[in-house]
Amino acid sequence: MADITQNTTTPARIEHIARYVGQAVTLQGWLQLKTGKGKLQFLRVRDGTGVVQAVVFRGNVSEEDFEAAKRMPLESSLIIMGTVKADPRAPGIPGGFELDVTGLTVVQESGEFPIAPKEHGVEFLMDNRHLWLRSNRQWAIIRVRATIVKAMRDWLDDNGFTLVDTPILTPSAAEGTTTLFKTDFHGEDAYLAQTGQLYNEANIFAVGKTYCFGPTFRAEKSKTRRHLQEFWMVEPEIAFCKLEQLLEIEEQYISYIVQTTLRERAAELKLLERDTSALEKVIAPFPRISYDAAVEMINAAAAKGVTVPPNDEPLPAIEWGGDFGAPHETFVASQFDRPVFVHHYPSAVKAFYMEPEPGRPKVCRSSDLLAPEGYGEIIGGSERMSDPDVLLAAIDRHGLPRDAYEWYVDLRRYGSVPHSGFGLGVERTVAWICGLDHIRETIAFPRMLNRLRP
């Protein structure tokens, strides 16, 4: 491996290469692709911020450097020096610029890289996920995800929310323990958290508006394109907030996230071949439809034999009181040109802590936000129960142990207020904004039903 300690020049970043036209720069990165003939070698070099074509002309470099350029395999690490030139024909990310090389140092010659520039099966690529991440497509998804996460946090930080971290190990579940990973906590049962929400409800009495952001875990044995065993969620919670106010917060939040990503990651979305015309319409306000009206809409369409993507299967009818499946969500969302709120679900299909609708004891003040284009629920939220007696009755009705939730009921005994909150799944949001067919590409190292490695 070459000694690079003598190189004291601050390297330029490829994403900023337009700033350096006509100037000599140093780049540090990896060889992504190489072609050559005679006295020319064309090196496609990436540095983590972009990709640029570096042109090595035999007359402009030492014989040693030229031979090194010819010899080094793909994914070798290198340092290159040269002059930036504008050329609208030059490939890269961003395109339109190339480097006229004056010198190079090979930091390490790579072994034969397992992922060749050809088609590979998904399982092979997942087995080599640690290397697949270097591809342009995966790089673009990583960058889009980072911007989405930053936008999520920026909006909350700028709108009076306080970040409070919540436990990953919990003694009880928010929605029952049947889909949780159980572990031993020094002789006591504990679970990997499926949400930080219950703890967030304690935090609002300290800071008013709060959010937690972190990994959550679900052990349900699902292999669908929308499910992971480990995923990330942002969960805001707001004191003195009714359901109607919550929906306004959610639509402002999603609008900001989408429009920020469109503005800051246009090049990456273009690389992903994402048609952004639908995303450009994601601006508040969003349409709202009750669960009752959605059921009527679904059943009317099912009676007509309507089919739904991705497999064009017949839309199944649904009885009132049933939870929506993926085909139902896809169909309802397809009737609108932006995300749509479905609100006031039956209490039986929602978590125990959701506030009942006055005069309709079987309906709760809940809402799901469905993304268009078949991406399903990206936000689940509700107004929470604020009366301790109503909450205790719900705990008993669901067969949950009172002692495990005594602290949670306490929140309603000492200064209770109407309060609401929601959870936003990061990976589902990334899949939607990037236009991905499967959630496995939305996180660097996905944990799925049949995959724990790498």
Beta strands, then each sheet from edge to edge (+ up, - down):
strand 1: 24-37
strand 2: 40-46
strand 3: 51-57
strand 4: 77-86
strand 5: 92-93
strand 6: 97-108
strand 7: 162-163
strand 8: 169-170
strand 9: 182-185
strand 10: 188-192
strand 11: 209-217
strand 12: 230-239
strand 13: 288-290
strand 14: 307-308
strand 15: 313-314
strand 16: 340-343
strand 17: 356-357
strand 18: 360-364
strand 19: 366-371
strand 20: 376-383
strand 21: 419-425
sheet 1: 5+ 3- 2+ 1- 4+ 6-
sheet 2: 7+ 11+ 12- 21+ 20- 19+ 16- 13-
sheet 3: 8+ 10- 9+
sheet 4: 14+ 15-
sheet 5: 17+ 18-
end
